[in-house]
Amino acid sequence: MERNNSISPLTLFLIKASIVYAGWQFLYDLILLPDGRVDTFLSLSGVSAAGGLLSFLGWDVDVSGRILTCVGEKGVEINNGCNGLNLLGLYGGFIIAYPGPWKKRIVFLLIGLFSLYSANVLRIAFFAVFNANLPQYWDVAHDYSSYVFFYPIVLLFWYLWTIISDEKDILISG
């Protein structure tokens, strides 16, 4: 009886995903987070864009660096480590680890990363308005906002990538 020693597509994906995840965590925890430049850019640009969005919608807001305030109310500060960078890396890691053509993968990565960045802008704007009106519930809003703003997008894009990547089902080997 001949034995097939090839690695199943699912096992290969899990190995690649583990390597990409470990690499991302190393890069994020030991280089990006301590350095702070990427985090600072995401925090400042996210607060600025959220302030612009709220101004466009008629809110009187003040943007001061990392702080977005509905004028006359308590503001929200977007710190490093709380601006979506880690999630962007995790999203990208899945897309990189899952099989598919690189040209399509890069386009899909860019669309997904932009969508997640935009969701974070909406989340920051939500935080400012929420904190101005219901500051006593801040902890609940902050703790559960990812379930509303990020996870549906990540799961949808991951699912769509498994559909449009033109790869066979990785659960079926051979």
QUIMOHU-V564289 format. One line per field, one symbol per residue. phi: phi as a letter, one per 20 degrees, with the letter a starting at -180 (. if undefined). psi: psi as a letter, one per 30 degrees, with the letter a starting at -180 (. if undefined). burial: # if it has 9 or more other C-alpha atoms within 8 Angstrom, else .. Layout:
phi = ???
psi = ???
burial = ???
This chain:
phi = .edeefefgfffffffffffffffffgffdcffffnffgfgffffffffffffffgeoeeccdcmeddcfgncfecdeegnccnfffgffgffffffffrffffffffgffffffffffffffffggfffffdcffdggffffdfffeedgffgffffffffeefmefgfedem
psi = kkkjglkleeeeeeeeeeeeeeeeeeeeefeeeeefeeeeeeeeeeeeeeeeeeeeggkjlkkjcfkkkjkflklkkjlkfhgfeeeeeeeeeeeeekllkeeeeeeeeeeeeeeeeeeeeeeeeeeeeefeehffgeeeeeefeefeeeeeeeeeeeeeefeffgllkffjk.
burial = .......###.##..##..##..##########..#.###.###.######.###.....###..#####...###.#.##.###..###########.#...##..##..##.###.#######.######..#..#..##..##..######..##..##..#.#..#....
